[in-house]
């Protein structure tokens, strides 16, 4: 249940684009065609699914204060948390380079259509944001980190796929000249973000309070006890 809750939260409630507005450069530039958006979205899912759990392992066993205790007592006091950004970006750059090689090998047309934005995934703030959010939210296990990475990637994929589909259709609409291009795209993105805010009530309810009968103890002082006894005698 915890994995399912985190998965849906990362897609709908904590969406990288509509909740935190990360990765907007690629989101706006590569969303003119659905085919291109699908290719970049799939690459982002792959990179997030690999880098978030890898960076979780780095954070747990290398970067956190005392994380090097597995190497011996002499290393228990080491704190390498100041290297988080460097290590995370190095991991991301390695995975992006692997994705670039695979895409160029098996889909040259997609590689050419993505252009400079494919290698720029390495500095895409959505990718780095996934690892930093994983670290700041203190995700407990490797499995949860993997779930969070996949869910965040799918959320970004759905965002760019939706805006690409809308932009393909909006070409045939009568958009005012002043709003054509990025203007109407920003407006649509804002409206979609408002729509995604409606998912904020999902999976946020706490445990339901059980209806318990509360007994109230009445402390009777000796004086009150005597008065009650006298009143009883009078009634008799």
C-alpha positions as CSV (number, residue, x, y, z in Angstrom):
1,X,0.0,0.0,0.0
2,X,2.9,2.4,0.8
3,X,4.4,1.8,-2.7
4,X,1.0,2.4,-4.4
5,X,0.4,5.6,-2.4
6,X,3.8,7.0,-3.2
7,X,3.4,6.0,-6.8
8,X,0.2,7.9,-7.3
9,X,1.3,10.9,-5.2
10,X,4.4,11.3,-7.4
11,X,2.4,11.2,-10.5
12,X,-0.7,13.4,-9.7
13,X,-0.1,15.3,-6.4
14,X,3.7,16.0,-6.6
15,X,3.9,16.2,-10.4
16,X,7.3,17.6,-11.4
17,X,5.8,20.0,-13.9
18,X,2.4,21.0,-12.5
19,X,3.3,21.0,-8.8
20,X,6.9,22.2,-8.7
21,X,7.4,23.5,-12.3
22,X,10.7,21.6,-12.8
23,X,12.0,20.7,-16.2
24,X,10.1,23.5,-18.0
25,X,12.8,24.1,-20.6
26,X,12.4,20.7,-22.2
27,X,8.7,20.7,-21.5
28,X,8.1,23.8,-23.6
29,X,10.7,23.2,-26.3
30,X,10.1,19.5,-27.1
31,X,6.3,19.5,-26.8
32,X,5.5,20.6,-30.4
33,X,4.9,17.0,-31.6
34,X,3.5,14.0,-29.7
35,X,6.1,11.6,-31.2
36,X,9.0,13.8,-30.0
37,X,7.4,14.2,-26.6
38,X,6.9,10.5,-26.2
39,X,10.6,9.9,-26.9
40,X,11.8,12.4,-24.5
41,X,9.3,11.4,-21.8
42,X,10.4,7.8,-22.1
43,X,14.0,8.9,-21.7
44,X,13.1,10.9,-18.6
45,X,11.3,7.9,-17.1
46,X,14.3,5.7,-17.7
47,X,16.8,8.2,-16.2
48,X,14.7,8.8,-13.1
49,X,14.0,5.1,-12.6
50,X,17.8,4.4,-12.6
51,X,19.2,7.5,-11.0
52,X,16.9,8.0,-8.0
53,X,17.6,4.5,-6.5
54,X,21.3,4.8,-7.3
55,X,21.5,8.2,-5.6
56,X,19.6,6.7,-2.7
57,X,22.3,4.1,-2.3
58,X,25.0,6.8,-2.5
59,X,23.1,8.9,0.1
60,X,22.6,6.0,2.5
61,X,26.1,4.4,2.3
62,X,28.4,7.3,1.3
63,X,27.0,10.8,1.8
64,X,25.0,10.9,5.0
65,X,26.8,11.6,8.4
66,X,28.1,8.3,9.6
67,X,27.2,6.5,6.4
68,X,30.8,5.2,6.0
69,X,30.6,3.3,9.3
70,X,30.4,0.1,7.2
71,X,34.1,0.7,6.3
72,X,35.1,0.6,9.9
73,X,35.0,2.6,13.1
74,X,37.6,5.1,11.8
75,X,35.2,6.3,9.2
76,X,32.1,6.6,11.4
77,X,32.5,10.3,12.0
78,X,32.8,11.3,8.3
79,X,30.2,13.6,6.8
80,X,30.3,13.8,3.0
81,X,26.8,15.4,2.6
82,X,28.5,18.4,1.0
83,X,29.2,16.2,-2.1
84,X,25.5,15.5,-2.7
85,X,25.1,17.7,-5.7
86,X,28.3,16.6,-7.4
87,X,27.7,12.9,-6.8
88,X,24.0,13.1,-7.9
89,X,24.9,15.0,-11.1
90,X,27.7,12.6,-11.9
91,X,25.3,9.7,-11.6
92,X,22.7,11.5,-13.8
93,X,25.2,12.4,-16.4
94,X,26.4,8.8,-16.7
95,X,22.8,7.5,-17.2
96,X,22.0,10.3,-19.7
97,X,25.1,9.4,-21.7
98,X,23.9,5.8,-21.8
99,X,20.4,6.9,-23.0
100,X,21.9,9.1,-25.7
101,X,24.0,6.2,-27.0
102,X,21.1,3.8,-27.1
103,X,18.7,6.3,-28.8
104,X,21.3,7.3,-31.4
105,X,21.9,3.6,-32.1
106,X,18.3,2.4,-32.4
107,X,16.3,5.5,-33.4
108,X,18.4,8.1,-35.3
109,X,15.3,10.0,-36.3
110,X,14.3,10.5,-32.7
111,X,17.8,11.4,-31.8
112,X,17.8,14.1,-34.4
113,X,14.4,15.4,-33.5
114,X,15.4,15.7,-29.8
115,X,18.5,17.5,-30.7
116,X,20.4,19.3,-27.9
117,X,17.6,18.5,-25.4
118,X,18.6,14.9,-25.0
119,X,22.0,15.5,-23.6
120,X,20.6,18.4,-21.6
121,X,18.6,15.9,-19.6
122,X,21.8,15.7,-17.5
123,X,21.1,19.2,-16.3
124,X,17.3,19.0,-16.3
125,X,16.2,20.2,-12.9
126,X,13.4,17.6,-12.9
127,X,16.0,14.8,-12.9
128,X,18.1,16.4,-10.2
129,X,14.9,17.4,-8.3
130,X,13.8,13.8,-8.1
131,X,17.0,12.8,-6.3
132,X,17.0,15.9,-4.0
133,X,13.3,15.3,-3.1
134,X,14.2,11.7,-2.4
135,X,16.9,12.9,0.0
136,X,14.9,15.6,1.7
137,X,11.8,13.5,2.2
138,X,14.0,10.8,3.7
139,X,12.5,7.9,1.7
140,X,13.1,4.8,3.8
141,X,14.0,2.0,1.4
142,X,15.5,1.3,-2.0
143,X,12.2,-0.1,-3.2
144,X,10.3,3.1,-2.3
145,X,13.1,5.2,-4.0
146,X,12.6,3.1,-7.2
147,X,8.8,3.6,-7.0
148,X,9.3,7.3,-6.5
149,X,11.7,7.6,-9.4
150,X,9.3,5.7,-11.8
151,X,6.3,7.6,-10.6
152,X,8.0,11.0,-11.0
153,X,9.1,10.1,-14.5
154,X,5.6,9.0,-15.5
155,X,4.2,12.2,-14.1
156,X,6.6,14.3,-16.2
157,X,5.8,12.0,-19.2
158,X,2.1,12.6,-18.9
159,X,2.6,16.3,-18.5
160,X,4.7,16.7,-21.7
161,X,2.4,14.2,-23.6
162,X,-0.7,16.2,-22.7
163,X,0.7,19.6,-23.7
164,X,2.1,18.1,-26.9
165,X,-1.3,16.7,-27.9
166,X,-3.0,20.1,-27.1
167,X,-0.4,22.0,-29.1
168,X,-0.9,19.8,-32.1
169,X,-4.6,20.5,-32.0
170,X,-4.4,24.1,-31.1
171,X,-2.7,24.9,-34.5
172,X,-6.1,24.7,-36.1
173,X,-7.7,27.0,-33.5
174,X,-8.3,30.7,-33.8
175,X,-5.8,31.8,-31.2
176,X,-5.3,35.6,-30.8
177,X,-2.1,36.7,-32.5
178,X,-0.6,38.1,-29.2
179,X,-1.0,34.7,-27.6
180,X,0.3,32.4,-30.3
181,X,3.3,30.2,-29.5
182,X,4.5,30.2,-26.0
183,X,1.9,32.6,-24.7
184,X,-1.0,30.2,-25.1
185,X,1.2,27.3,-24.0
186,X,1.9,29.0,-20.7
187,X,-1.8,29.7,-20.2
188,X,-2.7,26.1,-20.9
189,X,0.1,24.9,-18.6
190,X,-1.3,27.1,-15.8
191,X,-4.8,25.7,-16.3
192,X,-3.6,22.2,-16.3
193,X,-1.7,22.8,-13.1
194,X,-4.9,24.1,-11.5
195,X,-6.6,20.9,-12.8
196,X,-3.9,18.8,-11.2
197,X,-4.4,20.6,-7.9
198,X,-7.7,18.9,-7.7
199,X,-5.8,15.7,-7.0
200,X,-4.4,17.2,-3.8
201,X,-7.1,15.5,-1.8
202,X,-6.0,12.0,-2.9
203,X,-4.4,9.8,-0.4
204,X,-4.1,12.6,2.1
205,X,-6.7,11.6,4.6
206,X,-5.5,10.3,7.9
207,X,-6.8,7.4,9.8
208,X,-10.5,7.6,10.6
209,X,-11.2,8.3,14.2
210,X,-13.1,5.4,15.7
211,X,-16.2,6.3,17.6
212,X,-15.2,5.6,21.2
213,X,-17.5,6.2,24.2
214,X,-15.7,8.3,26.7
215,X,-16.7,7.8,30.3
216,X,-16.5,10.8,32.6
217,X,-15.5,10.1,36.1
218,X,-17.3,12.1,38.8
219,X,-15.4,12.5,41.9
220,X,-17.7,12.8,44.9
221,X,-16.4,14.5,48.0
222,X,-17.3,13.2,51.5
223,X,-19.5,16.3,52.0
224,X,-21.4,15.7,48.8
225,X,-21.8,12.0,49.7
226,X,-23.4,12.9,53.0
227,X,-25.8,15.3,51.3
228,X,-26.8,12.7,48.8
229,X,-27.5,10.3,51.7
230,X,-29.6,12.8,53.6
231,X,-31.6,13.7,50.4
232,X,-32.3,10.0,50.0
233,X,-33.6,9.7,53.6
234,X,-35.8,12.7,53.2
235,X,-37.4,11.3,50.0
236,X,-38.1,8.0,51.8
